[in-house]
Amino acid sequence: MRFPIRYKIILPFAVLLIFVGVIGTGVATAQLTNAASTEFDGKLLYNSFVANQSLSLLEAERVRDLSQASNTIGVPAAIAAADTGGLTGLLTPIAAVAEPANLKIRVLNASGNELLGIQGTPSGPNRLPPSASTTFATVPDVISVLKGQSDALGERRLFLFNDDATLMLYWVTPVRADDQRIVGAMLVGQSVSEVAASLPNAAFYDLTGHELASALPSPPALDDATRAKITADKTARLDATEAGHTYGSLFSTWIMRGSQLGYLAVQANADGLQNSVTQVRLILTLVFTAAALLTLLVGGVTASLLTGPVDRLVRSMRIVSGGDLHHRARVKSRDEIGFLAKTFNEMTASLEEKTAALEETYFASMETLARAIDARDPSTFGHSARVAAISMEIADAIGLPAKEREALRRGALLHDIGKIGVEDRVLNKPGPLSDPEADQMREHPRIGYDMLKGLRFLEPSLPNVLSHHERWDGAGYPSGLTGTAIPLPVRILAVADVFDALTSTRPYRKRLGFEAAATVIRNGACLQFDPDVVSAFLERRGAIVVRLQGMGKVEVTTAEPEAA
């Protein structure tokens, strides 16, 4: 079967278009999905941080209540004399004003036997009957307190206790007479279910993974495999679908007063994440399909116009070779040639616009990833965006050409993307890095370069990613470049990067004020920085400070003496 020439021209391009479209849609979807997942993971981490902070505040409040009850004048003497009436009069006002209102206060004598129990209620404190559960005298933490034993955190203790079928958190402290003799113990308790109710995104589990209390709509199950992954330094992530909804859960250790009581889970609804991914995938598919159809239509029309004269010539040759010597091929006018040229130019311009849009989409994905990496540490949140803004001000002062400005801007936004390969413990370490840790940190420019070097449209920005830690005097890394061997945009980025770092608090030092940081930059001329770039920075210093303040950075009135 003979195919017309236009089909033979179009077919390879159609196959290539489909292949590139499928791969491109898959890559773009994966990048956007990763960005959305990173944002969702950040939300879970934030919820976990808030839950643990709330537990720390709760413990501080209960210790305050415990101290107030045990240190009330007259309480030690009443305990020593087993005067329950006197204790009731002394502790009832404390229970009446306690927050929350249903705290339990229990008083034990020196033998661990209960003398008095009071519980706050909305209508006022009520005296409690002795606990029907195992007596407190058998609880190891109570025994330690009554014996006056202390540990690294002092003599107060914390323990879980089933108090008449209600799981309670009890804080216990010894009560001492004036001669420091222990005459009894004071307990303040709050139910675990009430603690969970105050944390609407959290659930509590015991050390075996059994659920203790939860305020979640569908608490996740904690199996042995997941529990084995959780340590004091590591969390475990689980996704589950319940009643048509998708939930993401993050498990961590439940630690109070330095001891692990069990496990804590925080949860967030992932329906929005799933819907966003689905919508992005659908939109990309529709855009690709529309672009493919339009391209094939334009290509088909163009191919038909270009190959029409050839087809007519071939047909004429066949007719003549068949014996019809009087046949003439029909040749179109110059208008046809002009129309073909115009159509080709329009098609080329359309393809260039689509290529630029695709590049911007991919760059936006990379920038989102870089911002997520900045957000791993609150002290570096927004760092890359501020460095880009400072770099643009210096570039304006130097008169950097437009193409190099755009390459510098992109490089500044992506310059720390290689920190994805550096461990959190190294990035957030509050003290000096060891030699192996410093070597790992110095690898981040090369990691970022290797991540991006396959993207042709980012090639002009790659030197900024690779060399932003090079120094004018050659003492930088990773290549030890010296002076003007370092590209000018990189020298600009180096000043902007250090200035923002100096004016930001880091785990290992406090931030400097704007003036103090500018002095450090000025003193680094001819050593760490290009003196011409330093002059341009100082010329635009006022505008730079205004831009940083507009981006949320606040001036400090005191400055640390050491530089970054």
C-alpha positions as CSV (number, residue, x, y, z in Angstrom):
1,M,0.0,0.0,0.0
2,R,1.3,3.4,-1.0
3,F,1.0,6.2,1.6
4,P,0.9,9.9,0.5
5,I,4.1,11.8,1.2
6,R,2.4,14.0,3.8
7,Y,1.5,11.0,5.9
8,K,5.1,9.7,5.8
9,I,6.2,13.1,7.0
10,I,3.6,13.4,9.8
11,L,3.7,9.9,11.2
12,P,7.2,10.0,12.8
13,F,6.5,13.4,14.4
14,A,3.1,12.1,15.6
15,V,4.8,9.1,17.3
16,L,7.5,11.3,18.8
17,L,4.8,13.8,20.0
18,I,2.8,11.1,21.8
19,F,6.0,9.7,23.4
20,V,7.2,13.0,24.6
21,G,3.7,14.0,25.8
22,V,3.3,10.8,27.8
23,I,6.7,11.1,29.4
24,G,6.4,14.9,30.0
25,T,3.0,14.5,31.6
26,G,4.3,11.8,33.8
27,V,7.4,13.7,34.9
28,A,5.4,17.0,35.5
29,T,2.7,15.1,37.4
30,A,5.4,13.4,39.5
31,Q,7.1,16.7,40.3
32,L,3.9,18.4,41.3
33,T,2.8,15.4,43.3
34,N,6.1,15.4,45.2
35,A,5.7,19.2,45.8
36,A,2.1,18.6,47.1
37,S,3.3,15.7,49.3
38,T,6.1,17.7,50.7
39,E,3.6,20.4,51.7
40,F,1.3,17.8,53.3
41,D,4.2,16.2,55.1
42,G,5.1,19.7,56.5
43,K,1.6,20.1,57.7
44,L,1.8,16.7,59.6
45,L,5.2,17.7,61.1
46,Y,3.7,21.0,62.2
47,N,0.7,19.2,63.8
48,S,3.1,16.9,65.6
49,F,5.2,19.8,66.8
50,V,2.1,21.6,68.1
51,A,0.8,18.5,69.9
52,N,4.1,17.9,71.7
53,Q,4.3,21.6,72.6
54,S,0.8,21.4,74.0
55,L,1.8,18.3,76.1
56,S,4.8,20.3,77.5
57,L,2.5,23.2,78.5
58,L,0.0,20.8,80.0
59,E,2.8,19.2,82.1
60,A,4.0,22.6,83.3
61,E,0.4,23.5,84.4
62,R,-0.1,20.2,86.3
63,V,3.3,20.6,88.0
64,R,2.2,24.1,89.0
65,D,-1.1,22.8,90.4
66,L,0.8,20.0,92.3
67,S,3.3,22.5,93.8
68,Q,0.5,24.8,94.9
69,A,-1.4,21.9,96.6
70,S,1.6,20.4,98.3
71,N,3.1,23.7,99.5
72,T,-0.1,25.1,100.9
73,I,0.5,26.1,104.6
74,G,-1.0,23.6,106.9
75,V,-1.1,20.7,104.5
76,P,2.0,18.8,105.8
77,A,0.7,19.1,109.4
78,A,-2.8,17.9,108.4
79,I,-1.3,14.9,106.6
80,A,0.9,14.0,109.5
81,A,-2.1,14.2,111.8
82,A,-4.4,12.4,109.3
83,D,-6.7,15.4,109.6
84,T,-9.0,14.8,106.6
85,G,-11.3,17.6,107.6
86,G,-8.5,20.1,107.7
87,L,-7.2,18.8,104.4
88,T,-10.6,19.2,102.8
89,G,-10.7,22.8,103.9
90,L,-7.2,23.5,102.6
91,L,-7.5,21.8,99.2
92,T,-11.1,22.5,98.3
93,P,-10.3,26.1,97.2
94,I,-7.5,24.9,95.0
95,A,-9.7,22.3,93.3
96,A,-12.4,25.0,92.8
97,V,-10.1,27.2,90.7
98,A,-8.2,24.4,88.9
99,E,-8.1,24.4,85.1
100,P,-9.6,22.2,83.8
101,A,-12.3,22.0,86.4
102,N,-12.4,18.2,86.8
103,L,-8.8,17.6,88.0
104,K,-8.4,15.0,90.7
105,I,-6.4,15.7,93.8
106,R,-5.4,12.8,96.0
107,V,-3.5,12.8,99.3
108,L,-1.6,9.8,100.6
109,N,0.0,9.3,104.0
110,A,3.6,8.2,104.5
111,S,2.5,4.5,104.0
112,G,0.9,5.3,100.7
113,N,-2.7,4.9,102.0
114,E,-5.2,7.4,100.7
115,L,-6.4,10.1,103.2
116,L,-8.4,12.3,100.9
117,G,-9.6,12.6,97.3
118,I,-11.1,15.7,95.7
119,Q,-12.4,16.2,92.2
120,G,-13.4,19.5,90.6
121,T,-16.7,19.7,88.8
122,P,-18.6,22.5,87.0
123,S,-20.8,22.8,90.1
124,G,-17.9,22.8,92.5
125,P,-15.4,20.3,94.1
126,N,-16.6,17.0,95.4
127,R,-14.9,14.7,97.8
128,L,-14.0,11.3,96.2
129,P,-14.3,7.9,97.8
130,P,-11.0,6.0,98.0
131,S,-9.9,4.5,94.6
132,A,-11.4,1.0,94.1
133,S,-8.4,0.2,91.9
134,T,-5.0,-1.2,93.1
135,T,-3.9,1.1,96.0
136,F,-1.4,3.7,95.1
137,A,1.0,2.2,97.7
138,T,1.9,-0.5,95.1
139,V,2.7,2.0,92.3
140,P,6.5,2.1,91.8
141,D,6.6,5.8,91.2
142,V,4.7,6.5,94.4
143,I,7.0,4.2,96.4
144,S,10.0,6.1,95.0
145,V,8.5,9.5,96.0
146,L,7.6,8.3,99.5
147,K,11.2,7.0,99.9
148,G,12.6,10.4,98.9
149,Q,14.3,9.1,95.8
150,S,15.3,11.6,93.1
151,D,16.5,11.2,89.5
152,A,18.0,13.6,87.0
153,L,14.7,15.5,86.8
154,G,14.1,15.8,90.5
155,E,11.8,14.0,93.0
156,R,8.4,14.5,91.2
157,R,7.2,11.6,89.1
158,L,4.5,11.0,86.4
159,F,2.7,7.7,85.7
160,L,-0.4,6.2,84.0
161,F,-3.0,4.7,86.3
162,N,-6.4,3.0,85.8
163,D,-8.5,4.9,88.4
164,D,-11.9,3.2,88.7
165,A,-11.9,2.3,84.9
166,T,-10.7,5.8,83.9
167,L,-7.1,6.0,82.5
168,M,-5.4,8.9,84.3
169,L,-2.2,10.7,84.1
170,Y,-1.0,11.3,87.7
171,W,1.8,13.7,88.8
172,V,3.0,12.9,92.3
173,T,5.3,14.8,94.7
174,P,6.4,14.2,98.3
175,V,5.0,16.4,101.1
176,R,7.6,17.3,103.7
177,A,7.2,18.7,107.2
178,D,9.2,21.6,108.4
179,D,12.1,19.3,109.4
180,Q,12.1,17.9,105.8
181,R,10.7,14.6,106.9
182,I,8.4,13.1,104.3
183,V,4.9,12.8,105.8
184,G,3.0,11.8,102.7
185,A,2.5,12.4,99.0
186,M,0.2,14.7,96.9
187,L,-1.2,13.5,93.5
188,V,-2.8,15.6,90.8
189,G,-4.5,13.7,88.0
190,Q,-6.1,14.4,84.6
191,S,-7.8,11.7,82.4
192,V,-6.0,10.7,79.2
193,S,-9.3,11.1,77.3
194,E,-9.5,14.7,78.4
195,V,-5.9,15.3,77.3
196,A,-6.7,13.8,73.9
197,A,-9.9,16.0,73.6
198,S,-7.7,19.1,74.0
199,L,-5.6,17.9,71.0
200,P,-8.2,17.5,68.2
201,N,-5.7,16.1,65.7
202,A,-4.0,13.6,68.0
203,A,-4.4,10.1,69.4
204,F,-2.5,8.2,72.2
205,Y,-1.3,4.6,72.3
206,D,0.4,2.5,74.9
207,L,3.8,0.8,74.5
208,T,2.1,-2.2,72.9
209,G,0.3,-0.1,70.3
210,H,-3.1,-0.3,71.9
211,E,-5.2,2.8,71.5
212,L,-5.7,4.6,74.8
213,A,-7.6,7.8,73.8
214,S,-8.3,9.8,70.7
215,A,-10.3,12.8,69.4
216,L,-9.7,11.8,65.7
217,P,-12.7,10.9,63.5
218,S,-10.9,7.7,62.4
219,P,-7.9,6.9,64.5
220,P,-5.2,4.9,62.7
221,A,-4.2,1.4,63.9
222,L,-0.6,1.1,65.2
223,D,0.7,-2.3,64.1
224,D,4.0,-4.0,65.3
225,A,5.8,-3.2,62.0
226,T,5.1,0.5,62.2
227,R,5.8,0.6,66.0
228,A,9.3,-1.0,65.3
229,K,10.2,2.0,63.0
230,I,9.4,4.6,65.7
231,T,12.3,5.9,67.9
232,A,13.0,9.0,69.8
233,D,14.6,10.5,66.7
234,K,12.4,8.9,64.0
235,T,8.7,9.1,63.1
236,A,6.6,6.8,61.0
237,R,4.1,7.9,58.3
238,L,0.9,5.9,57.4
239,D,-1.8,6.6,54.9
240,A,-5.3,5.0,55.1
241,T,-8.7,5.3,53.5
242,E,-11.8,5.3,55.8
243,A,-15.4,5.9,54.7
244,G,-14.3,7.3,51.4
245,H,-11.8,9.7,52.9
246,T,-8.0,9.5,52.8
247,Y,-6.0,10.3,55.9
248,G,-2.3,10.8,56.5
249,S,-1.0,10.0,60.0
250,L,2.4,10.6,61.6
251,F,3.4,8.5,64.6
252,S,6.1,9.6,67.2
253,T,7.0,8.7,70.7
254,W,4.9,10.0,73.5
255,I,7.4,11.3,76.0
256,M,6.6,13.2,79.2
257,R,9.1,14.0,82.0
258,G,11.8,12.3,80.0
259,S,10.1,8.9,79.9
260,Q,8.2,7.2,77.1
261,L,4.6,6.6,78.1
262,G,3.6,5.2,74.7
263,Y,3.1,6.7,71.2
264,L,1.4,9.8,69.8
265,A,-0.2,10.1,66.4
266,V,-1.3,13.2,64.6
267,Q,-3.6,13.0,61.6
268,A,-4.6,15.3,58.7
269,N,-7.2,14.8,55.9
270,A,-5.5,14.1,52.6
271,D,-8.5,14.4,50.4
272,G,-7.3,17.8,49.2
273,L,-3.9,16.4,48.3
274,Q,-5.5,13.5,46.4
275,N,-7.9,15.9,44.6
276,S,-5.1,18.3,43.7
277,V,-3.0,15.5,42.2
278,T,-6.0,14.2,40.3
279,Q,-6.9,17.6,39.0
280,V,-3.3,18.3,37.9
281,R,-3.1,15.0,36.1
282,L,-6.4,15.7,34.3
283,I,-5.4,19.2,33.4
284,L,-2.0,18.1,32.1
285,T,-3.6,15.3,30.1
286,L,-6.2,17.7,28.6
287,V,-3.5,20.2,27.8
288,F,-1.3,17.6,26.1
289,T,-4.2,16.2,24.2
290,A,-5.3,19.6,22.9
291,A,-1.7,20.5,22.0
292,A,-1.2,17.2,20.3
293,L,-4.4,17.6,18.2
294,L,-3.6,21.2,17.3
295,T,-0.1,20.3,16.4
296,L,-1.2,17.3,14.3
297,L,-3.9,19.5,12.6
298,V,-1.5,22.3,11.8
299,G,1.2,19.8,10.8
300,G,-1.3,17.9,8.5
301,V,-2.4,21.1,6.8
302,T,1.2,22.3,6.4
303,A,2.4,19.0,5.1
304,S,-0.5,18.9,2.6
305,L,0.3,22.4,1.3
306,L,4.0,21.6,1.1
307,T,3.7,18.2,-0.6
308,G,0.7,19.1,-2.8
309,P,2.9,20.2,-5.8
310,V,5.1,17.1,-5.3
311,D,2.0,14.8,-5.3
312,R,0.7,16.4,-8.4
313,L,4.0,16.1,-10.1
314,V,4.2,12.4,-9.2
315,R,0.7,11.8,-10.5
316,S,1.5,13.6,-13.7
317,M,4.6,11.5,-14.2
318,R,2.6,8.3,-13.8
319,I,0.1,9.6,-16.3
320,V,2.7,10.5,-18.8
321,S,4.6,7.3,-18.3
322,G,1.3,5.5,-19.1
323,G,1.2,7.1,-22.5
324,D,-0.7,10.4,-22.1
325,L,1.8,12.8,-23.5
326,H,-0.6,15.7,-23.6
327,H,-1.1,15.9,-19.8
328,R,0.1,19.0,-17.9
329,A,0.8,19.3,-14.3
330,R,-1.1,22.1,-12.5
331,V,1.4,24.5,-10.8
332,K,0.0,27.0,-8.3
333,S,1.0,30.6,-8.0
334,R,3.5,32.5,-5.9
335,D,0.6,33.2,-3.4
336,E,0.6,29.5,-2.5
337,I,4.3,29.7,-1.7
338,G,3.7,32.9,0.4
339,F,0.9,31.2,2.3
340,L,3.1,28.1,3.0
341,A,5.8,30.3,4.4
342,K,3.4,32.3,6.6
343,T,1.8,29.1,8.0
344,F,5.2,27.6,8.8
345,N,6.3,30.8,10.7
346,E,3.1,30.8,12.7
347,M,3.5,27.1,13.6
348,T,7.1,27.8,14.7
349,A,6.1,30.7,16.9
350,S,3.4,28.6,18.5
351,L,5.8,25.8,19.3
352,E,8.3,28.3,20.9
353,E,5.5,29.7,23.1
354,K,4.6,26.2,24.3
355,T,8.2,25.3,25.0
356,A,8.7,28.4,27.1
357,A,5.5,27.6,29.1
358,L,6.7,24.1,29.8
359,E,10.1,25.4,30.9
360,E,8.4,27.8,33.3
361,T,6.2,25.0,34.7
362,Y,9.2,22.8,35.3
363,F,11.2,25.6,36.9
364,A,8.2,26.3,39.2
365,S,8.3,22.7,40.4
366,M,12.0,23.0,41.1
367,E,11.5,26.3,42.9
368,T,8.7,24.7,45.1
369,L,11.1,21.9,46.0
370,A,13.8,24.4,46.9
371,R,11.3,26.4,49.1
372,A,10.3,23.1,50.8
373,I,14.0,22.4,51.6
374,D,14.3,25.9,53.1
375,A,11.3,25.1,55.2
376,R,13.0,22.1,56.8
377,D,14.4,24.5,59.3
378,P,12.4,27.6,60.4
379,S,15.6,29.7,60.5
380,T,16.1,29.3,56.7
381,F,12.4,29.6,55.7
382,G,12.3,32.1,52.8
383,H,16.1,32.3,52.5
384,S,16.3,31.5,48.8
385,A,13.6,34.1,47.9
386,R,15.4,36.8,49.9
387,V,18.8,35.9,48.3
388,A,17.2,36.3,44.9
389,A,15.8,39.7,45.8
390,I,19.1,41.0,47.2
391,S,20.9,39.6,44.0
392,M,18.6,41.6,41.7
393,E,19.3,44.8,43.6
394,I,23.1,44.3,43.3
395,A,22.7,43.3,39.6
396,D,20.8,46.5,39.0
397,A,23.7,48.5,40.5
398,I,26.3,46.7,38.4
399,G,24.2,46.8,35.2
400,L,24.0,43.1,34.6
401,P,22.5,42.3,31.2
402,A,18.9,41.0,31.1
403,K,19.8,37.4,30.1
404,E,22.4,37.1,32.9
405,R,19.9,38.7,35.4
406,E,17.3,36.0,34.7
407,A,19.9,33.2,35.0
408,L,21.1,34.8,38.3
409,R,17.5,35.0,39.6
410,R,16.8,31.3,38.9
411,G,20.2,30.3,40.2
412,A,19.6,32.2,43.5
413,L,16.1,30.6,43.9
414,L,17.7,27.1,43.4
415,H,21.2,27.6,44.9
416,D,20.5,25.5,48.1
417,I,18.5,22.7,46.4
418,G,21.4,20.3,47.0
419,K,20.7,20.4,50.7
420,I,18.1,17.8,50.0
421,G,21.1,15.4,50.3
422,V,22.2,16.7,53.7
423,E,20.8,15.1,56.8
424,D,18.6,17.1,59.2
425,R,20.9,16.5,62.1
426,V,23.7,18.2,60.2
427,L,21.6,21.1,58.9
428,N,20.1,21.8,62.3
429,K,23.1,21.1,64.5
430,P,23.4,23.9,67.1
431,G,27.2,23.6,67.6
432,P,30.3,23.3,65.4
433,L,30.2,20.6,62.8
434,S,32.7,17.7,62.9
435,D,35.0,17.1,60.0
436,P,32.7,14.4,58.4
437,E,29.7,16.6,58.9
438,A,31.4,19.6,57.4
439,D,32.4,17.4,54.4
440,Q,28.8,16.4,54.0
441,M,27.6,20.0,54.1
442,R,30.2,21.1,51.5
443,E,28.7,18.5,49.1
444,H,25.4,20.4,48.7
445,P,26.5,22.6,45.8
446,R,27.7,19.6,43.7
447,I,24.5,17.7,44.6
448,G,22.4,20.6,43.4
449,Y,24.4,20.9,40.3
450,D,24.1,17.2,39.5
451,M,20.3,17.4,40.1
452,L,19.8,20.2,37.5
453,K,22.5,19.7,34.9
454,G,20.3,17.7,32.6
455,L,17.8,20.6,32.2
456,R,19.0,22.6,29.2
457,F,17.0,25.7,30.0
458,L,18.7,25.9,33.4
459,E,22.3,25.6,32.0
460,P,23.0,29.3,32.4
461,S,22.0,29.1,36.1
462,L,24.1,26.1,36.9
463,P,27.4,28.0,37.8
464,N,25.4,29.8,40.5
465,V,24.3,26.5,42.1
466,L,27.8,24.9,41.9
467,S,30.1,27.8,42.8
468,H,28.1,30.1,45.3
469,H,30.5,29.1,48.1
470,E,33.7,30.0,46.1
471,R,35.7,32.9,47.6
472,W,37.6,35.8,45.9
473,D,40.8,34.6,47.7
474,G,40.5,31.0,46.5
475,A,39.7,29.5,49.9
476,G,36.1,28.5,48.9
477,Y,34.7,25.2,47.7
478,P,34.0,23.0,45.7
479,S,36.6,24.0,43.1
480,G,38.8,26.7,44.9
481,L,38.2,29.2,42.1
482,T,40.0,32.6,42.5
483,G,39.1,36.2,41.6
484,T,37.5,36.7,38.2
485,A,37.7,33.0,37.4
486,I,34.4,33.0,39.4
487,P,31.6,34.2,37.1
488,L,30.3,37.7,37.9
489,P,26.7,36.4,38.7
490,V,28.2,33.9,41.1
491,R,30.1,36.7,42.9
492,I,26.9,38.7,43.2
493,L,25.0,35.6,44.6
494,A,27.8,35.0,47.2
495,V,27.4,38.4,48.7
496,A,23.6,38.2,48.8
497,D,23.7,34.7,50.3
498,V,26.1,35.7,53.1
499,F,24.2,38.9,53.9
500,D,20.9,37.1,54.3
501,A,22.5,34.3,56.4
502,L,24.2,36.9,58.7
503,T,20.8,38.7,59.3
504,S,19.0,35.4,60.1
505,T,19.2,33.4,63.3
506,R,20.7,30.0,62.9
507,P,20.9,27.0,65.3
508,Y,24.6,27.8,66.0
509,R,24.4,31.7,66.4
510,K,22.1,34.7,66.7
511,R,21.5,37.0,63.8
512,L,23.2,40.3,63.2
513,G,21.6,43.7,62.6
514,F,21.6,45.1,59.0
515,E,24.4,47.6,59.8
516,A,26.5,45.0,61.5
517,A,26.0,42.5,58.7
518,A,26.9,45.2,56.1
519,T,30.1,45.9,58.0
520,V,31.0,42.2,57.8
521,I,30.4,42.3,54.0
522,R,32.6,45.5,53.7
523,N,35.4,43.9,55.6
524,G,35.2,40.8,53.4
525,A,36.1,42.8,50.2
526,C,39.2,41.4,48.5
527,L,39.1,38.4,50.8
528,Q,35.8,36.6,50.5
529,F,34.1,38.9,48.1
530,D,34.7,40.8,44.8
531,P,35.4,44.4,45.9
532,D,33.4,45.8,42.9
533,V,30.4,43.6,44.0
534,V,30.8,44.8,47.6
535,S,30.7,48.4,46.4
536,A,27.5,47.8,44.4
537,F,26.0,46.1,47.5
538,L,26.8,49.1,49.7
539,E,25.4,51.5,47.0
540,R,22.1,49.6,47.1
541,R,22.1,48.8,50.8
542,G,19.1,51.0,51.6
543,A,17.0,49.5,48.8
544,I,18.0,46.0,49.9
545,V,17.0,46.7,53.6
546,V,13.6,48.0,52.3
547,R,13.0,44.8,50.2
548,L,14.0,42.5,53.1
549,Q,11.6,44.3,55.5
550,G,8.9,44.0,52.9
551,M,9.5,40.3,52.8
552,G,9.0,40.0,56.6
553,K,12.6,40.3,57.9
554,V,12.8,42.5,61.0
555,E,15.9,44.6,62.1
556,V,17.5,43.7,65.5
557,T,18.9,46.3,67.8
558,T,21.8,44.2,69.1
559,A,24.4,42.2,67.2
560,E,26.6,39.3,68.0
561,P,30.3,40.0,67.5
562,E,31.0,36.9,65.4
563,A,30.4,36.6,61.7
564,A,28.7,33.7,59.9
